[in-house]
Amino acid sequence: MMNNKLSVRARFLSLLCAIGLAVSLLFPLWRIDLTAPQYPEGLVLKIYPHKIGGDVDVVNGLNHYIGMRTLHTKDFFEFTILPYLIGAFAVFGLLTFLINRRWFFYTWVVLFVAFGVIAMFDFYRWEYNYGHNLDPNAAIVVPGMAYQPPLIGFKQLLNFGAYSFPDVGGYIFLLSGLALVVLLFLEWRSSNKKNIPVNTVLALMFMLFLQSCNTGPQPIAYGKDACHFCKMIISDKKFGAEVVTQKGKAYKFDDTHCLLSFLSKKELPASEIAAVYLADYAQPEKLLPAEKALLLQGDAVRGPMGGNIAAFENEATMKQVQTSLKASSITWSEVLP
């Protein structure tokens, strides 16, 4: 069975994936976007198969002050071999189309997936070293602070927000890999006559994809994270709050005063907001969806920046605090600007 021919579908989609891999060499594979108040238009690093592009000089200038190494293409041997590796897999795909044998196709897919896993691990290792190996004599030293960018998604680094996502070439690369894994399963299924519903497998893969765009709450590092609105360090665990966007970026706040001020300025369109979370007054490690939380408002409820709203998950606990603070029960819709 391993020496059987591929299905027509698998053969021609393999050719399409091979062409896609070759095309991905022309575009950036990954990008890291940096946003900060002093850079309203943002900064971007673009990682091509053969070089680092984008605002490299500006980022290097900023790195100098906080002790991070400057970025230069010549310092990364990966840029020397990566174009050849991707090109080799594209040629492998073309040979799969020409040879038209399952064993050759299976070998290609397994090697390609292994290459993708190793490449992401190498990228993580580079980011870790880049963010942790700091110059102790730098102009700005924050004890215990590391500046490792996220592998994928969003992370707050001092007053900079860092987004890390695939770019055009990366999406082509990932879609090609996903298509090949699905094809491998379909070819294996047809050769083994297993009655496994294809729709179930595709649904599971889609669920895994959605998990990469996480819009759940992100932990607030009290004493380290800065409030997005007032720029003060967030310190009081009972009043923390955050807004999470559809892309998974989290804007963190001291209390509801800063949160509501941010929302009223409409800096972020409502269509881009996935969820708003408030710290549980009684269990501050928990962040509760604002629209589901039980809220109290009163003059005796004193957040660090003047916010007078506390959130609760448990009704009995809320009533105890309500009595002691002489606060009123309200809903999230009543306090929205």
C-alpha positions in Angstrom: 0.0 0.0 0.0 2.9 2.4 0.7 3.9 1.9 -2.9 0.5 2.7 -4.3 -0.1 5.8 -6.3 -1.5 9.0 -4.8 -5.1 10.0 -5.4 -5.5 12.7 -8.0 -6.5 15.2 -5.3 -3.4 14.5 -3.2 -1.1 14.6 -6.2 -2.2 18.0 -7.5 -2.6 19.6 -4.1 0.9 18.5 -3.4 2.1 20.3 -6.5 0.1 23.4 -5.3 1.7 23.3 -1.9 5.2 22.9 -3.5 4.5 26.0 -5.6 3.3 27.8 -2.4 6.5 27.0 -0.6 8.6 28.4 -3.5 6.4 31.6 -3.5 6.8 32.0 0.3 10.5 32.7 -0.3 9.5 36.1 -1.8 7.7 37.3 1.2 8.4 37.9 5.0 7.7 34.8 7.0 7.1 36.5 10.3 6.6 40.0 11.8 6.9 41.6 15.2 4.9 44.8 15.6 5.8 47.2 18.4 3.4 49.9 19.6 4.1 52.7 22.2 2.8 56.2 22.9 6.0 57.7 21.5 5.6 55.8 18.3 2.0 56.2 17.3 2.6 54.7 13.8 4.3 51.7 15.4 7.5 49.9 14.5 7.8 46.6 12.7 10.5 43.9 12.3 10.0 41.6 9.3 11.7 38.3 9.2 12.4 37.1 5.7 13.9 33.7 4.8 17.2 35.4 4.2 17.3 38.6 6.3 15.7 40.8 8.9 13.9 43.8 7.5 11.7 46.7 8.7 12.6 49.3 11.3 15.8 47.5 12.3 17.9 50.6 12.9 15.3 52.2 15.2 14.7 49.0 17.2 18.5 48.6 17.6 18.7 52.1 18.9 16.1 51.4 21.5 17.7 48.0 22.4 20.9 49.8 23.2 19.3 51.7 26.1 17.9 48.5 27.8 20.8 46.3 27.2 19.5 44.1 24.4 21.7 42.9 21.6 21.4 44.7 18.3 20.0 42.8 15.4 22.1 42.0 12.3 21.3 39.5 9.6 25.0 38.3 9.6 24.7 37.2 13.2 22.1 34.5 12.4 23.3 31.4 10.5 19.6 30.4 10.0 19.3 33.1 7.3 22.1 31.4 5.3 20.4 28.0 5.2 16.7 28.7 5.5 16.1 29.7 1.8 17.8 26.5 0.7 15.8 24.4 3.2 12.5 25.9 2.1 13.5 25.5 -1.6 14.5 21.9 -0.9 11.0 21.1 0.5 9.5 22.8 -2.6 11.5 20.6 -4.8 10.6 17.6 -2.7 6.9 18.5 -3.3 7.5 18.7 -7.1 9.2 15.3 -7.0 6.2 13.9 -5.0 4.0 15.1 -7.9 6.2 13.4 -10.5 7.0 10.2 -8.6 3.4 9.8 -7.5 3.9 7.3 -4.7 2.4 7.4 -1.2 5.6 6.5 0.6 7.4 9.4 -1.0 4.5 11.7 -0.1 4.4 10.5 3.5 8.2 11.0 3.8 7.8 14.6 2.5 5.0 15.5 4.9 6.7 14.0 8.0 10.0 15.7 7.3 8.1 19.0 6.6 6.2 18.9 9.8 9.4 18.1 11.7 11.1 21.0 10.1 8.3 23.3 11.1 8.4 22.2 14.7 12.2 22.6 14.8 12.0 26.0 13.2 9.5 27.3 15.7 11.6 25.9 18.6 14.7 27.7 17.2 12.7 30.9 16.9 11.5 30.6 20.5 15.1 29.9 21.6 16.3 33.0 19.7 13.6 35.2 21.3 14.4 33.8 24.8 18.1 34.6 24.4 17.4 37.9 22.8 15.1 39.0 25.7 17.1 37.5 28.7 20.8 38.0 27.9 21.0 41.7 28.7 23.9 44.0 29.3 24.1 44.7 33.0 25.7 48.1 32.3 22.9 49.4 30.1 21.5 52.9 30.7 18.1 51.4 31.8 18.2 48.4 34.0 14.9 47.0 35.6 15.8 44.3 38.1 14.1 41.0 37.2 12.8 42.4 33.9 13.1 40.3 30.7 12.2 41.5 27.2 11.4 38.3 25.4 8.9 38.9 22.6 5.9 36.6 22.3 6.3 33.5 20.1 2.8 34.3 18.8 0.2 36.8 20.0 0.7 39.8 22.2 2.9 40.7 25.2 3.5 43.9 27.1 7.1 44.9 27.4 7.4 48.0 29.7 5.5 50.7 27.7 5.8 48.8 24.4 3.1 46.4 23.2 4.6 43.6 21.1 2.6 41.6 18.5 4.1 38.5 16.9 2.3 36.9 14.0 3.0 35.2 10.7 3.4 37.5 7.7 2.4 36.6 4.1 5.2 34.0 3.6 4.4 32.5 7.0 0.7 32.1 6.2 1.5 30.4 2.9 4.0 28.1 4.8 1.5 27.3 7.5 -1.4 26.8 5.2 0.7 24.5 3.0 1.7 22.5 6.1 -1.9 22.2 7.3 -3.1 21.1 3.8 -0.4 18.5 3.7 -1.3 17.1 7.1 -5.0 16.9 6.1 -4.0 15.2 2.8 -1.8 12.7 4.7 -4.7 11.7 6.9 -7.1 11.3 3.9 -4.6 9.2 2.0 -4.0 7.1 5.1 -7.7 6.8 5.7 -8.4 5.6 2.2 -5.6 3.1 2.2 -6.6 1.6 5.6 -10.4 1.7 4.9 -11.0 3.2 8.3 -14.4 4.8 8.8 -13.2 7.9 10.5 -15.4 11.0 9.7 -13.4 13.6 7.9 -15.6 16.3 9.2 -14.7 15.4 12.7 -11.0 15.7 12.0 -11.4 19.0 10.2 -13.5 20.4 13.0 -10.8 19.4 15.6 -8.1 21.1 13.5 -10.2 24.2 13.2 -10.7 24.3 17.0 -6.9 24.1 17.5 -6.5 27.0 15.1 -9.0 29.1 17.0 -7.2 28.4 20.2 -4.2 30.3 18.8 -6.4 33.5 18.7 -7.1 33.5 22.5 -9.3 36.3 23.7 -9.4 35.1 27.3 -8.0 37.1 30.1 -4.3 37.5 30.5 -2.8 37.5 34.0 -1.9 41.0 35.3 1.7 41.2 36.8 0.9 43.4 39.7 3.9 45.6 40.6 5.3 45.2 37.0 2.6 45.9 34.4 1.8 49.5 33.7 -1.8 50.9 33.3 -2.4 51.6 29.6 -4.3 54.8 30.4 -2.4 56.5 33.2 1.0 54.7 32.7 1.3 54.0 36.5 2.4 50.6 37.7 -0.7 48.5 38.6 -0.5 47.7 42.3 -3.8 47.0 43.9 -4.9 43.4 43.0 -8.6 44.0 44.1 -9.2 46.6 41.3 -7.3 45.4 38.2 -9.0 45.4 34.9 -8.3 44.7 31.3 -9.6 44.9 27.7 -8.8 42.1 25.3 -9.0 42.6 21.6 -10.2 40.2 18.9 -6.4 39.6 18.1 -5.7 38.7 21.7 -4.0 41.9 22.8 -4.6 42.9 26.4 -4.8 46.5 27.6 -4.4 46.5 31.4 -5.7 49.1 33.9 -5.3 50.2 37.5 -9.1 50.2 38.1 -12.4 51.0 36.5 -11.7 54.7 36.4 -8.8 54.2 34.0 -10.7 51.5 32.1 -13.8 53.6 31.6 -11.8 56.6 30.6 -10.0 54.5 28.0 -13.3 53.2 26.7 -14.9 56.7 26.6 -12.0 58.0 24.4 -12.8 55.3 21.8 -9.1 54.7 21.1 -10.1 51.2 20.3 -13.2 50.7 18.1 -15.9 48.7 19.8 -15.8 46.1 17.0 -12.2 45.3 17.9 -13.0 44.6 21.6 -13.5 40.9 22.3 -14.0 41.1 26.1 -13.6 43.3 29.2 -12.4 41.7 32.5 -12.5 42.9 36.1 -10.5 41.5 39.0 -12.6 39.7 41.6 -12.5 41.9 44.7 -12.5 38.8 47.0 -10.3 36.6 44.8 -8.0 39.0 43.0 -6.2 36.3 41.0 -9.5 35.8 39.1 -10.5 38.1 36.2 -14.2 38.0 35.6 -16.1 38.9 32.4 -17.4 42.4 33.2 -20.9 41.7 31.8 -21.3 38.7 34.1 -19.6 40.0 37.2 -21.6 41.2 40.2 -20.7 44.9 40.8 -20.8 47.2 43.7 -20.4 51.0 43.5 -19.9 53.4 46.4 -17.7 56.1 47.9 -16.1 53.7 50.3 -15.0 51.5 47.3 -11.7 53.2 46.6 -9.6 52.1 43.7 -6.0 53.3 43.4 -7.0 55.9 40.7 -10.4 56.9 42.1 -12.4 54.0 40.6 -15.4 53.3 42.9 -16.5 49.9 41.5 -15.7 46.5 42.8 -16.4 43.2 41.0 -17.5 39.8 42.5 -18.2 36.3 41.4 -19.9 35.1 44.5 -23.2 36.8 45.5 -22.9 35.9 49.2 -19.4 37.5 49.4 -20.7 40.6 47.5 -23.6 41.1 50.0 -21.1 40.9 52.9 -18.9 43.6 51.4 -22.0 45.6 50.3 -23.1 45.8 53.9 -19.7 46.8 55.3 -19.0 49.5 52.6 -22.6 50.7 52.2 -22.3 50.3 48.4 -25.0 49.9 45.8 -25.4 47.0 43.4 -25.1 47.9 39.7 -24.7 46.3 36.3 -21.9 46.7 33.8 -24.3 48.2 31.2 -25.1 51.0 33.7 -21.5 52.1 34.1 -20.4 51.9 30.4 -19.7 55.4 28.9 
